[in-house]
Amino acid sequence: GRGARILCEMAASHARLGNREGAESLYEEVLVRARTSYVGWSEQAAIAASAGHIADARDLLRRGIEARESYLSFGSCPAWQPLRDDNEGRRMLDAAGP
């Protein structure tokens, strides 16, 4: 299947273009995949935020931070922008560090 990090960037692109349906479709794809295989909490968080599910994104990000996932070190990726646009999400990402 398509890599989760690529899906993060695709979802963020959809969000930037105002295509919420495109981001939502990718979020649903990742939720289905996460039921049967590994998809990092952080990747799920970035995609959830792009699809407009900010509360879910914060919960997923919290799990990713607790697990010390490596994707958090890519804080400058455009995929994180929807969470950075949220005050709580930005605070969480900043506290997690690079």
Solvent accessible surface area in square Angstrom, and as a share of the most:
residue,aa,sasa,rsa
1,G,120,1.15
2,R,112,0.41
3,G,41,0.40
4,A,20,0.16
5,R,95,0.35
6,I,107,0.54
7,L,0,0.00
8,C,0,0.00
9,E,51,0.23
10,M,62,0.28
11,A,0,0.00
12,A,1,0.01
13,S,40,0.26
14,H,49,0.22
15,A,26,0.20
16,R,141,0.52
17,L,149,0.74
18,G,63,0.61
19,N,60,0.31
20,R,125,0.46
21,E,148,0.66
22,G,13,0.13
23,A,0,0.00
24,E,47,0.21
25,S,66,0.42
26,L,9,0.05
27,Y,13,0.05
28,E,91,0.41
29,E,55,0.25
30,V,0,0.00
31,L,60,0.30
32,V,86,0.50
33,R,54,0.20
34,A,36,0.28
35,R,179,0.65
36,T,123,0.71
37,S,60,0.39
38,Y,175,0.67
39,V,10,0.06
40,G,3,0.03
41,W,86,0.30
42,S,0,0.00
43,E,14,0.06
44,Q,9,0.04
45,A,0,0.00
46,A,1,0.00
47,I,0,0.00
48,A,0,0.00
49,A,3,0.02
50,S,0,0.00
51,A,6,0.04
52,G,42,0.40
53,H,62,0.28
54,I,48,0.24
55,A,66,0.51
56,D,65,0.34
57,A,0,0.00
58,R,68,0.25
59,D,76,0.39
60,L,20,0.10
61,L,0,0.00
62,R,98,0.36
63,R,119,0.44
64,G,0,0.00
65,I,53,0.27
66,E,130,0.58
67,A,60,0.46
68,R,213,0.78
69,E,25,0.11
70,S,73,0.47
71,Y,5,0.02
72,L,17,0.09
73,S,62,0.40
74,F,95,0.40
75,G,21,0.20
76,S,114,0.73
77,C,35,0.21
78,P,69,0.44
79,A,0,0.00
80,W,0,0.00
81,Q,85,0.38
82,P,23,0.14
83,L,0,0.00
84,R,61,0.22
85,D,100,0.52
86,D,24,0.13
87,N,112,0.58
88,E,61,0.27
89,G,0,0.00
90,R,92,0.34
91,R,137,0.50
92,M,10,0.04
93,L,9,0.04
94,D,86,0.44
95,A,83,0.64
96,A,37,0.29
97,G,25,0.24
98,P,150,0.94
